[in-house]
Amino acid sequence: MFINEQINIENLPKTDAIQYIKVEKSYFYILLFNLIAIYSSLIVGITLFTFLIYKGVFQKFYWLFFAILIFALIVQIIFCKMGFSKRKYAIRDKDITYSEGLITNTTTTLPFNRVQHIEIKRSFLSRKLNLSTLNIYSAGESGGDLSIKGLPKDVAEKMYTFLTNILNERL
């Protein structure tokens, strides 16, 4: 016979009890570089558009567009800096958890028995700063994939080996 007992909410483990590890501080430089590259491209594009393609029509608004882009860049850098401390992860006996986000905080927990594939990625800047991204793909299409950016290379490799051993034990 099927029994479905109700669980007392007070007895559930608290997520505050999880001891998170923050991502490497040098990963902020990669985020900063990416923001500056995007906004620099936009400024160059607006400059070319204003002074080469549509001469005269948009020139009087050029400094306004330029100021808006610089303001937006500064605001994004401030939010990025404030939200950077919210990027953290934890590995427990049966799962891995990653939390991020300043305005909208997202916490994703992926049980090890749902892990299908693991990979380590390193961009050019990541290699220079000795950082890695650990991508963990889950079974199904529920959006439970996990990407932990800003891990030190040796930590990412240890986590990769640990998760690979768990996957191999299931086979």
NORSUL-V290757 format. One record per residue. N is the residue number from 0. RES is the residue in three letters. PHI is phi in radians with two decimals (* if undefined). D_FIRST is the distance of its C-alpha to the first C-alpha in whole Angstrom. Layout:
n	res	phi	d_first
N	RES	PHI	D_FIRST
N	RES	PHI	D_FIRST
//
This chain:
n	res	phi	d_first
0	MET	*	0
1	PHE	-1.40	4
2	ILE	-2.16	6
3	ASN	-2.25	10
4	GLU	-1.27	13
5	GLN	-1.38	16
6	ILE	-1.74	19
7	ASN	-1.28	22
8	ILE	-1.06	25
9	GLU	-1.13	27
10	ASN	-1.54	25
11	LEU	-1.26	26
12	PRO	-1.16	28
13	LYS	-1.60	32
14	THR	-1.21	33
15	ASP	-1.15	37
16	ALA	-1.32	36
17	ILE	-1.23	36
18	GLN	-1.64	39
19	TYR	-1.40	41
20	ILE	-2.01	44
21	LYS	-1.35	46
22	VAL	-1.20	48
23	GLU	-1.08	51
24	LYS	-1.08	54
25	SER	-1.20	56
26	TYR	-1.13	53
27	PHE	-1.02	55
28	TYR	-1.14	58
29	ILE	-1.18	56
30	LEU	-1.06	55
31	LEU	-1.11	58
32	PHE	-1.06	60
33	ASN	-1.10	58
34	LEU	-1.09	58
35	ILE	-1.13	62
36	ALA	-1.12	62
37	ILE	-1.13	60
38	TYR	-1.21	62
39	SER	-1.11	66
40	SER	-1.09	65
41	LEU	-1.12	64
42	ILE	-1.14	68
43	VAL	-1.10	70
44	GLY	-1.08	68
45	ILE	-1.15	69
46	THR	-1.10	73
47	LEU	-1.10	73
48	PHE	-1.06	72
49	THR	-1.29	74
50	PHE	-1.71	77
51	LEU	-1.92	77
52	ILE	-1.60	76
53	TYR	-2.01	76
54	LYS	-1.10	79
55	GLY	1.57	80
56	VAL	-1.21	78
57	PHE	-1.74	75
58	GLN	-1.08	77
59	LYS	-1.24	78
60	PHE	-1.76	74
61	TYR	-1.00	74
62	TRP	-1.16	74
63	LEU	-1.17	71
64	PHE	-1.06	69
65	PHE	-1.07	70
66	ALA	-1.12	69
67	ILE	-1.10	66
68	LEU	-1.15	64
69	ILE	-1.12	66
70	PHE	-1.08	64
71	ALA	-1.10	61
72	LEU	-1.09	61
73	ILE	-1.10	62
74	VAL	-1.09	59
75	GLN	-1.16	56
76	ILE	-1.13	58
77	ILE	-1.09	57
78	PHE	-1.14	54
79	CYS	-1.11	53
80	LYS	-1.13	55
81	MET	-1.17	52
82	GLY	-1.43	49
83	PHE	-1.09	50
84	SER	-1.21	49
85	LYS	-1.50	45
86	ARG	-1.46	45
87	LYS	-2.68	43
88	TYR	-2.45	40
89	ALA	-2.60	38
90	ILE	-1.99	36
91	ARG	-2.09	33
92	ASP	-1.02	31
93	LYS	-2.11	29
94	ASP	-2.75	31
95	ILE	-2.23	34
96	THR	-2.19	35
97	TYR	-2.32	38
98	SER	-2.25	39
99	GLU	-2.75	42
100	GLY	2.01	44
101	LEU	-1.63	46
102	ILE	-1.41	46
103	THR	-1.99	42
104	ASN	-1.51	41
105	THR	-2.03	38
106	THR	-2.10	36
107	THR	-2.04	34
108	THR	-2.04	31
109	LEU	-2.06	31
110	PRO	-1.16	28
111	PHE	-1.06	30
112	ASN	-1.27	27
113	ARG	-1.74	28
114	VAL	-1.25	32
115	GLN	-1.91	33
116	HIS	-2.66	37
117	ILE	-2.33	40
118	GLU	-2.59	43
119	ILE	-1.98	46
120	LYS	-2.08	49
121	ARG	-2.48	52
122	SER	-1.40	55
123	PHE	-1.02	58
124	LEU	-1.14	58
125	SER	-1.07	55
126	ARG	-1.10	57
127	LYS	-1.14	60
128	LEU	-1.71	58
129	ASN	1.04	56
130	LEU	-2.03	53
131	SER	-2.52	50
132	THR	-2.02	47
133	LEU	-1.78	43
134	ASN	-1.79	41
135	ILE	-2.12	38
136	TYR	-1.80	36
137	SER	-1.78	32
138	ALA	-1.29	30
139	GLY	1.46	30
140	GLU	-2.02	32
141	SER	-1.41	30
142	GLY	1.39	34
143	GLY	-1.56	32
144	ASP	-1.12	35
145	LEU	-2.20	37
146	SER	-2.29	41
147	ILE	-1.84	43
148	LYS	-1.69	46
149	GLY	1.53	49
150	LEU	-1.50	48
151	PRO	-1.03	51
152	LYS	-0.96	51
153	ASP	-1.17	50
154	VAL	-1.17	47
155	ALA	-1.07	46
156	GLU	-1.19	46
157	LYS	-1.13	45
158	MET	-1.14	42
159	TYR	-1.04	42
160	THR	-1.11	42
161	PHE	-1.04	39
162	LEU	-1.19	37
163	THR	-1.12	38
164	ASN	-1.10	37
165	ILE	-1.12	34
166	LEU	-1.09	34
167	ASN	-1.19	35
168	GLU	-1.18	33
169	ARG	-1.30	30
170	LEU	-1.36	32
//
